[in-house]
Amino acid sequence: MVIPPPVKPPRLTNFLKPYVLKMHFTNKFVNAQVIHSPTATVASSASSQEKALRPIMESTRDVAAAGMIGKILAERLLSKNIPAVSVFLKREQKYHGKIKAVIDSLREGGVKLL
């Protein structure tokens, strides 16, 4: 008599959203990156610290800079064939100001938010 192996439940990573947008704001700069959560690697990122972007921006820390970072990140995501991301907000982060600018410019750039 052969006993079949037990049926395994589906892996948790099958239910996770694979690409997660995380944002970090300092008093001087705006940073946004998309992380591939199953492998814990950075899929794409954009920052106002990049030397190529500094001459274009008037300020590297205001809402306009956050919107520009969102547009650049959207272009980089679409060039890597990543059509959708989920947004991770910390408890103290609210959908307002710089966060709203990054998320709205991602949406306008053609990236879907889950």
PyRosetta script that sets phi, psi and omega in degrees:
from pyrosetta import init, pose_from_sequence

init()
pose = pose_from_sequence("MVIPPPVKPPRLTNFLKPYVLKMHFTNKFVNAQVIHSPTATVASSASSQEKALRPIMESTRDVAAAGMIGKILAERLLSKNIPAVSVFLKREQKYHGKIKAVIDSLREGGVKLL")
pose.set_psi(1, 128.3)
pose.set_omega(1, -178.7)
pose.set_phi(2, -104.0)
pose.set_psi(2, 128.1)
pose.set_omega(2, 178.6)
pose.set_phi(3, -95.1)
pose.set_psi(3, 122.3)
pose.set_omega(3, -179.8)
pose.set_phi(4, -69.8)
pose.set_psi(4, 152.1)
pose.set_omega(4, 178.2)
pose.set_phi(5, -67.2)
pose.set_psi(5, 153.4)
pose.set_omega(5, -180.0)
pose.set_phi(6, -67.6)
pose.set_psi(6, 149.9)
pose.set_omega(6, 179.4)
pose.set_phi(7, -77.2)
pose.set_psi(7, 124.2)
pose.set_omega(7, -179.6)
pose.set_phi(8, -83.5)
pose.set_psi(8, 142.4)
pose.set_omega(8, 174.5)
pose.set_phi(9, -70.7)
pose.set_psi(9, 155.3)
pose.set_omega(9, 179.6)
pose.set_phi(10, -62.0)
pose.set_psi(10, 147.0)
pose.set_omega(10, -177.7)
pose.set_phi(11, -67.2)
pose.set_psi(11, 149.8)
pose.set_omega(11, -178.9)
pose.set_phi(12, -65.3)
pose.set_psi(12, -31.4)
pose.set_omega(12, -178.2)
pose.set_phi(13, -66.9)
pose.set_psi(13, -18.5)
pose.set_omega(13, 176.4)
pose.set_phi(14, -70.3)
pose.set_psi(14, -22.7)
pose.set_omega(14, -178.1)
pose.set_phi(15, -98.2)
pose.set_psi(15, -12.5)
pose.set_omega(15, -179.8)
pose.set_phi(16, -77.1)
pose.set_psi(16, 152.1)
pose.set_omega(16, 174.7)
pose.set_phi(17, -82.5)
pose.set_psi(17, 124.3)
pose.set_omega(17, -167.1)
pose.set_phi(18, -70.1)
pose.set_psi(18, -34.7)
pose.set_omega(18, -177.5)
pose.set_phi(19, -113.0)
pose.set_psi(19, 125.3)
pose.set_omega(19, -175.1)
pose.set_phi(20, -121.9)
pose.set_psi(20, 130.2)
pose.set_omega(20, 176.4)
pose.set_phi(21, -88.8)
pose.set_psi(21, 125.6)
pose.set_omega(21, 175.4)
pose.set_phi(22, -124.7)
pose.set_psi(22, 138.4)
pose.set_omega(22, -177.5)
pose.set_phi(23, -122.3)
pose.set_psi(23, 147.1)
pose.set_omega(23, 177.9)
pose.set_phi(24, -138.1)
pose.set_psi(24, 130.7)
pose.set_omega(24, -178.0)
pose.set_phi(25, -122.8)
pose.set_psi(25, 132.0)
pose.set_omega(25, 173.0)
pose.set_phi(26, -116.4)
pose.set_psi(26, -177.6)
pose.set_omega(26, 178.5)
pose.set_phi(27, -71.9)
pose.set_psi(27, -15.7)
pose.set_omega(27, -178.1)
pose.set_phi(28, -114.8)
pose.set_psi(28, -28.1)
pose.set_omega(28, -170.6)
pose.set_phi(29, -136.8)
pose.set_psi(29, 163.6)
pose.set_omega(29, 176.0)
pose.set_phi(30, -121.7)
pose.set_psi(30, 128.0)
pose.set_omega(30, 179.4)
pose.set_phi(31, -126.9)
pose.set_psi(31, 138.9)
pose.set_omega(31, 175.3)
pose.set_phi(32, -141.5)
pose.set_psi(32, 137.5)
pose.set_omega(32, 178.2)
pose.set_phi(33, -143.8)
pose.set_psi(33, 150.8)
pose.set_omega(33, 177.2)
pose.set_phi(34, -110.7)
pose.set_psi(34, 124.8)
pose.set_omega(34, -174.9)
pose.set_phi(35, -110.4)
pose.set_psi(35, 134.6)
pose.set_omega(35, 174.0)
pose.set_phi(36, -85.2)
pose.set_psi(36, 105.4)
pose.set_omega(36, -168.7)
pose.set_phi(37, -68.6)
pose.set_psi(37, -35.4)
pose.set_omega(37, 178.5)
pose.set_phi(38, -63.3)
pose.set_psi(38, -34.2)
pose.set_omega(38, -179.8)
pose.set_phi(39, -102.8)
pose.set_psi(39, -6.6)
pose.set_omega(39, 179.9)
pose.set_phi(40, 56.6)
pose.set_psi(40, 43.5)
pose.set_omega(40, 176.1)
pose.set_phi(41, -119.5)
pose.set_psi(41, 156.0)
pose.set_omega(41, 179.2)
pose.set_phi(42, -83.0)
pose.set_psi(42, 118.8)
pose.set_omega(42, -179.6)
pose.set_phi(43, -79.7)
pose.set_psi(43, -41.0)
pose.set_omega(43, 179.9)
pose.set_phi(44, -162.0)
pose.set_psi(44, 153.5)
pose.set_omega(44, 179.1)
pose.set_phi(45, -150.7)
pose.set_psi(45, 160.2)
pose.set_omega(45, 175.4)
pose.set_phi(46, -147.5)
pose.set_psi(46, 143.5)
pose.set_omega(46, -177.2)
pose.set_phi(47, -146.8)
pose.set_psi(47, 150.9)
pose.set_omega(47, 176.0)
pose.set_phi(48, -79.9)
pose.set_psi(48, 0.7)
pose.set_omega(48, 176.3)
pose.set_phi(49, -85.0)
pose.set_psi(49, -10.9)
pose.set_omega(49, -177.3)
pose.set_phi(50, -65.3)
pose.set_psi(50, 135.9)
pose.set_omega(50, -175.6)
pose.set_phi(51, -65.3)
pose.set_psi(51, -31.1)
pose.set_omega(51, -179.7)
pose.set_phi(52, -70.2)
pose.set_psi(52, -25.8)
pose.set_omega(52, -176.3)
pose.set_phi(53, -92.1)
pose.set_psi(53, -23.0)
pose.set_omega(53, -175.5)
pose.set_phi(54, -59.7)
pose.set_psi(54, -42.6)
pose.set_omega(54, 179.4)
pose.set_phi(55, -66.5)
pose.set_psi(55, -26.0)
pose.set_omega(55, -178.2)
pose.set_phi(56, -74.6)
pose.set_psi(56, -36.5)
pose.set_omega(56, -174.6)
pose.set_phi(57, -88.3)
pose.set_psi(57, 142.5)
pose.set_omega(57, 173.6)
pose.set_phi(58, -75.1)
pose.set_psi(58, -46.6)
pose.set_omega(58, 179.0)
pose.set_phi(59, -130.1)
pose.set_psi(59, 146.5)
pose.set_omega(59, -177.5)
pose.set_phi(60, -97.4)
pose.set_psi(60, 8.5)
pose.set_omega(60, -173.6)
pose.set_phi(61, -133.1)
pose.set_psi(61, -1.4)
pose.set_omega(61, -174.9)
pose.set_phi(62, -94.7)
pose.set_psi(62, -174.4)
pose.set_omega(62, -176.6)
pose.set_phi(63, -66.8)
pose.set_psi(63, -34.5)
pose.set_omega(63, 178.4)
pose.set_phi(64, -65.4)
pose.set_psi(64, -38.7)
pose.set_omega(64, 177.0)
pose.set_phi(65, -65.9)
pose.set_psi(65, -38.7)
pose.set_omega(65, 178.0)
pose.set_phi(66, -63.6)
pose.set_psi(66, -40.3)
pose.set_omega(66, 177.3)
pose.set_phi(67, -64.4)
pose.set_psi(67, -39.3)
pose.set_omega(67, 179.1)
pose.set_phi(68, -67.4)
pose.set_psi(68, -38.2)
pose.set_omega(68, 177.4)
pose.set_phi(69, -63.2)
pose.set_psi(69, -39.9)
pose.set_omega(69, 177.6)
pose.set_phi(70, -63.0)
pose.set_psi(70, -40.8)
pose.set_omega(70, 179.0)
pose.set_phi(71, -65.4)
pose.set_psi(71, -43.3)
pose.set_omega(71, -179.6)
pose.set_phi(72, -65.3)
pose.set_psi(72, -41.4)
pose.set_omega(72, 178.7)
pose.set_phi(73, -64.4)
pose.set_psi(73, -38.0)
pose.set_omega(73, 177.9)
pose.set_phi(74, -62.9)
pose.set_psi(74, -42.5)
pose.set_omega(74, 178.6)
pose.set_phi(75, -62.8)
pose.set_psi(75, -42.3)
pose.set_omega(75, -179.0)
pose.set_phi(76, -67.5)
pose.set_psi(76, -37.0)
pose.set_omega(76, 178.7)
pose.set_phi(77, -67.4)
pose.set_psi(77, -44.2)
pose.set_omega(77, -178.9)
pose.set_phi(78, -68.1)
pose.set_psi(78, -30.4)
pose.set_omega(78, 176.6)
pose.set_phi(79, -71.0)
pose.set_psi(79, -23.6)
pose.set_omega(79, 176.7)
pose.set_phi(80, -96.3)
pose.set_psi(80, 11.8)
pose.set_omega(80, 178.8)
pose.set_phi(81, 59.7)
pose.set_psi(81, 44.7)
pose.set_omega(81, 173.4)
pose.set_phi(82, -112.0)
pose.set_psi(82, 99.4)
pose.set_omega(82, -172.7)
pose.set_phi(83, -84.1)
pose.set_psi(83, -19.4)
pose.set_omega(83, -174.3)
pose.set_phi(84, -144.6)
pose.set_psi(84, 145.9)
pose.set_omega(84, 176.4)
pose.set_phi(85, -136.6)
pose.set_psi(85, 158.6)
pose.set_omega(85, 171.9)
pose.set_phi(86, -107.2)
pose.set_psi(86, 152.6)
pose.set_omega(86, -174.6)
pose.set_phi(87, -102.6)
pose.set_psi(87, 130.3)
pose.set_omega(87, 175.7)
pose.set_phi(88, -110.0)
pose.set_psi(88, 114.7)
pose.set_omega(88, 176.9)
pose.set_phi(89, -113.1)
pose.set_psi(89, 136.6)
pose.set_omega(89, 175.8)
pose.set_phi(90, -71.8)
pose.set_psi(90, 169.4)
pose.set_omega(90, -175.7)
pose.set_phi(91, -61.2)
pose.set_psi(91, -37.4)
pose.set_omega(91, -176.5)
pose.set_phi(92, -84.5)
pose.set_psi(92, -9.7)
pose.set_omega(92, -180.0)
pose.set_phi(93, -85.8)
pose.set_psi(93, 131.3)
pose.set_omega(93, 178.4)
pose.set_phi(94, -117.9)
pose.set_psi(94, 156.6)
pose.set_omega(94, 179.5)
pose.set_phi(95, -75.2)
pose.set_psi(95, 80.8)
pose.set_omega(95, -175.0)
pose.set_phi(96, -161.1)
pose.set_psi(96, 146.7)
pose.set_omega(96, 173.0)
pose.set_phi(97, 68.9)
pose.set_psi(97, -125.0)
pose.set_omega(97, -176.5)
pose.set_phi(98, -64.7)
pose.set_psi(98, -37.7)
pose.set_omega(98, 179.9)
pose.set_phi(99, -64.1)
pose.set_psi(99, -43.1)
pose.set_omega(99, 178.2)
pose.set_phi(100, -64.1)
pose.set_psi(100, -38.3)
pose.set_omega(100, -180.0)
pose.set_phi(101, -64.5)
pose.set_psi(101, -43.4)
pose.set_omega(101, 179.6)
pose.set_phi(102, -65.0)
pose.set_psi(102, -47.3)
pose.set_omega(102, -176.5)
pose.set_phi(103, -66.8)
pose.set_psi(103, -43.2)
pose.set_omega(103, 179.9)
pose.set_phi(104, -65.5)
pose.set_psi(104, -38.8)
pose.set_omega(104, 179.5)
pose.set_phi(105, -71.3)
pose.set_psi(105, -30.0)
pose.set_omega(105, 172.5)
pose.set_phi(106, -63.7)
pose.set_psi(106, -43.9)
pose.set_omega(106, 178.7)
pose.set_phi(107, -61.9)
pose.set_psi(107, -43.9)
pose.set_omega(107, -179.7)
pose.set_phi(108, -67.3)
pose.set_psi(108, -29.0)
pose.set_omega(108, 178.8)
pose.set_phi(109, -73.9)
pose.set_psi(109, -10.8)
pose.set_omega(109, 175.8)
pose.set_phi(110, 108.0)
pose.set_psi(110, 5.9)
pose.set_omega(110, 178.6)
pose.set_phi(111, -91.3)
pose.set_psi(111, 132.4)
pose.set_omega(111, 178.0)
pose.set_phi(112, -85.7)
pose.set_psi(112, 144.7)
pose.set_omega(112, 178.3)
pose.set_phi(113, -107.7)
pose.set_psi(113, 132.0)
pose.set_omega(113, -179.5)
pose.set_phi(114, -96.7)
pose.dump_pdb("model.pdb")
